[in-house]
Amino acid sequence: MTVVVTGAAGMIGANLLRGLNAMGIDQIIAVDDLTLGAKHRNLRDARIADYFDRGEFYRRFARGDFGPIDAVLHQGACSDTMEHNGQLMMEQNYRCTKDLLDTCQARGTRLIYASSAAVYGSSTVFRETPEHERPLNVYGYSKLLTDQVVRRLLPAASAQVVGLRYFNVYGPHEQHKGRMASVAFHHSAQFKSDGCVRLFAAYAGYRPGEQVRDFIHVDDVVAVNLWFLAHGGANGVFNVGTGRAQPFNDVAHAVVNAWRVRAGEAPLPLEHMVAQRLVEYIEFPQALVGKYQSYTQADLSALRAAGCDHRFMDVASGVKRYVDWLAEQPPD
């Protein structure tokens, strides 16, 4: 099997490479933009057949230069939800994916691509139907437009097409993402450098740290991608979350206790962490007012109906796994 992974040096792409390798698949064409050279670290221990810059790959794939490709796992995108350049966002997230979709259909290549829970925006129901899709920014719209095109195509699709709406992903190989890295990553860095974790105070009727999200470990995201790769008859747009909303307090609590246990210290309940100022609350930023999802929780009905019965980690177990990985990384 020959597989292309775009965004291969990003967090999800890098973990997909390793997931494919664990299945015995190493005929992989990795595609990315290494203008940020430090991202090469995410590729170093993965087995791949070739690497191409994103611009070169898309041109040559459209010409048919690579011969038969079984599947493209398309993770490449601009994932900065605060990016205001709509032209850039639509080019990188929508047009690039649409052109890739057209080429895959023309060549009989299966396409599994990254969508996002950002398509739901201000909705309080997270089900893959149009009445619940209300993006708050151009990032969310760029993902939604792709999903809309795919829905129109599906009845006449010549090869598998799957869109995966990722919720709040955290886990290994995200160190290059800066402010767009996960809450778990930033909490861990704060605790290691400052001895405390900072959360937003009360906002939109939620108590301090009690805003809730569907946090999903990247290993679970990989597992769902690989399930669809193994089930070529499944098509559509699907949520990829745990189906379990948990407060930011749970993430902070799990991070602090994971590091405490590694240091030989006893775990603490959250209220003791707050009393000892291991967890602190800061004023909600004005820049995010009206642009922030205080609640997300994936409806997994469509995923389960497709036959995917993968069981997802909760925050406590997923964050512990991630902190253990972070602790084992050598300094670069």
N, C-alpha and C positions, 0 to 999 in steps of 0.2 A: 504493500500500500504506500502510495506517495501522497503526503499531506503537506499543505502550505499552512504556516502559522504567521499571520501578520500581527504587528505589534509584539513580536516575539521577545523583545528585550524589556517589555513592560511587565508589570506584576503578573497579570493573568496569563499573558503569553508565555512568560518564562516558566510558570508552573505547569502550563499545558505541555511544553516541551518535555518536561520531566515525567509528566503523566503518560505521554505517548511512549517515551523511552521505557517506562516501567511495563508497558504492554508489549515491548519488543519492537516498537516502530521507531526506526531512526532514519528512514528515507523521508526526511523533512527538509523543506525549503523554508528557512527563517527569513522574515521580511521585517524591516524596521527602518528607523531614521536614527543614526548614531551621531547626530550633531552633538548631542550630550554624550561624550565618549564614555563617561563613567557607567553608562547603562550596559556596556559590554560585559560587566561583571555578572549580569544575569544570564549570560549565554555560556560562560566559561566551562561549566561542567555538564552541559547538555550535549547529546550526540545529535548532530544535524548533518545533512548531506551538502547543503550550500547555504549561503547568505546573500541577500540582495537588498540594496537600498530600496525604499518604498517606491520612489519615482521610476527607477529602472524596472522593477518587477512588474508594476501595473502595465507599463507599455509593452513589455515583452510577453506577458501572459495574454494580453489582448491579441497579439500577433500569433500566438500559438507556439512560441519558441521553446516551451518546456515539455512538449509532448503531453501524454495523458496524465492528468492530475485527478486523483480520486476525490479529494475533499479540500476545501479551504476553511480553516478556522480563523475567522476574521475578527481580530481584537484591536486592530489599529484604529486610533481615533484621537481627537482632541478631547480629553476628559475633564478639562477645567470648567467647572460649572459657573465660574465667575467671569469667564471670557465674554467680553461684550462685542467682539468683532464678529458680527453675524456672517459676513462674507466668508471669513476664514472657517468658521464653524460649519457652515453649510457645505463648503468645498471639501473639507477633510472628513466630515462625518456623514453627510448625505450623498453628495455627488460621487465621491470615491466609492462608497458602498454600492450605490446604484449601478455604476459602471462595472464594478466587480460582479454584481448580481447578473447583469446582462451577459457578461463574458462566461460566467459559470453556466448559465442556462444554455448558451450557444454551444458550449463544449461538453455538456453533460456532466459537469463537475458539481458535486454537492457543496453547499454553502451553509455553514453554521456561523452566525455573526453575533456580535455583542450589541444588544440594545441596552436600555437602562430604565430603572424605576423612576427616573426623572420625568418620564412621560406622564406620570400621574400628577405631579405637581401638587396643586391645592386639593386634590381629591382626598376623600377619607376612605374610599373603597379602592382596593388595589387588585382589580380583576381585568383581564385582557379584553376589554370591550370598550368601544369608542366613548360611551357616555361617562366613563371614569378617567378619561385621558385629558388632563388640563395642565400642560407644562408651564412652569413659571419663568423659564428662560430659553434662550435660543439653543442651548445645549439640548435641553429636553425636547424642543421642537425638532431639531435635526435628527434625533433618534426616532421620534414619532413618525416623521414623514417617511423614513425608510420602512418602518413597520406597516404603514398604510399602503405603500407600493407593493410590499410583499403580500399583503392580504389580497390585493387585486390580482396578483400574479398566480397565487396558489392553485386555483382551479385548473390552470393550463400549464403548471410547472412541469418541465421535462427532467428535473433532477431535484433532489431533496433541498429544501430551504427551511432553515430554522432560525428564528430570532430569539435571543435569550435576554430577558430583562433583568439585569443584575441589580440587586439591592445593595446594601452597604458592605462591600467586600473588604476584608482585611487579611493579612498574612504575609508570608515571606516574599522577598524580592520587590518591595515597594519603596526602598530607601531613597530612590532617585526622585520621588514624586513631590518633594517639598511640602507646601501647604496643602496639596491635594492628597497626601497620604492619609491613611485611615485614622480614625479616632484611637484605635488601639496602639498604632505606631506612635502617635503624638503623646498619648498618655505615658507610654513606656519611656520615651525620651525625656519627658518632663520629670518623671519620678527618678530616673537615673541621674539627671543633672541637678534638679532642684529639691529632690526629696518630697515632692508633692505632685498631685494631679489637679489640674484646673478644669472646671466644668462651667457651663452657662448657668446663671441663676434663673430665677423664675421667668417664664415667658409664655404668652398665649394660653394662660390658665394652667400651665404645668409648673409644679414645684421645682425648686433647684435640682438640676441633674435628672429630672424625671421625664424630660422629652424622650420619646421612644422611637427606636428604629429597628428594622429587621437586619441585624448584623450577621453576615455569613462568611465563614472561613473560606479562603481561596481553594483549599483542597476539595470542599464541597462543590464549588463552582466548576472545578476541573472534572469532578466525577460526573456532573450533569452533562457537560460538553462531550465527554467520552461515551456516555450512555447514548446520546443522539448519534454519535459517530458509529456506534455499534448497531443502531436501529435506523437504517437508511429509509425505512418507509414512514417514519414519523415526520410530519411537517407542521409548521405554524409558528406562532409567537407565544412564548411561555415565560412566566415569572421564574426567576431563580433567586429565591430567598429561603429562609428556614420555615416561614409561616408562623414565626414566633417573634412578636415585638418585645424588645427588652430596653429598659432605660439606660441612658448613658452612665448612670450610677453603677449599673451592673458591670460595665466595661471597666470603669475606674477601679471598682472593688476587685475584679478579677486580676487586673494588671498589678495592683499593689500587693495583693496576696501572693501572686506568682513569684514576684521578685523577693518578697519576704521569705517565702519557703525556700527559695534557692539560697538565701543568705542564712538559713538555719533558724529563722524567726517564726514564731507562731502566727498563723493567719488571724485576722481581726474582723469583727463585724464592721459594716459601713459606718455606723454611728460612732464607733471608737476612732475610725480613721478621720472622720470629720472633727471630732474633739481634739485629736492630736495634730490636726492640720496637715494630715497626709493627703486629704482631699479638700479642696477649696472651691468656692463658687465665685465667678466673676460676672460683672454686668453684661447683659446680652448686647451684642454689637448693633449699633444703629444701622450699619451697612447691610445687615441681614434681615431687618424687619420687613415682613411681607414677602420675603424671598426664601423662607426657610421651612423645610418639612419637619414639623415637630412630631409627626407620627407616620410610620410606614410599617406595613405588614403584608407580606406577599400572600395572595390567595393562590394556593397550590392546586386548585381543582383541575385546571387544564393539564398541568404537568402530571398529576396522578392519573388522569383519564388517558393520557398518552401511554401510560404503562411504566413510567419512571417512579420507582418506589424507594429511591435513595433516602436514607435517614440522615438528617443534618445535625451537626454539633450545636449545642447551646453555647452561650457566651463564655461560661466558666471553663468548659473543656477546650473550646477553640482558642481562647486567649492564652490559656496555660500552654497549649501546644506552640503558639506563636512566640511567647516569651522565652520558652525553652530554646526555640530556634534562634531568636535574637541573641541570647546569651552565648550561644556556641559559635557565633560568627567571628572570624578573625578580623583584626583591624586592617583596613585597606590603606 
